[in-house]
């Protein structure tokens, strides 16, 4: 009996993921399916995926499939603030009246490449404020409720793929100090 329980839970998890496992692109793929817009399936699928997989992963700029998927997720979830061409918002280094900085560029001209993959992942997943020192503010929202770990790693792979080779090399050194 004990061996049947994990198998049943695994099968149930796969079924839930198939019907809305947190894929941010599902609605744009087939919005007419009734389960495509179901918050219950979406939430359960995300929970199961993140619980089973955990936060480990990689952002592989040489993995074409991950990069293409990441560009789609980026355009759906990130481009509104960080720009269609990763250019960020104007005057991104100057604090606004509310103390927040505008969204920075993710292109090579920005500073994303100054951080390790894990730091970028944590910042995206948990939001900027969770990682800010006392007294500093961040307008970066947490995406853990909208993107699963695979989505976030794919976005990071896409961003990294746009950097020149020398920038990619410098950023890679941050991953293996």
Secondary structure, 3 states (H helix, E strand, C coil): CHHHHHHHHHHHHHHHHHCCCCCCCHHHHCCCCHHHHCHHHHHHHHHHHHHHHCCCCCCCCCCHHHHHHHHHHHHHHCHHHHCCCCCCCCCCCCECCCCCECCCCCCCCCCHHHCCHHHHHHHHHHCCHHHCCCCCCCCCCCCCCCCCHHHHHHHHHHHHHCCCHHHHHHHHHHHCC
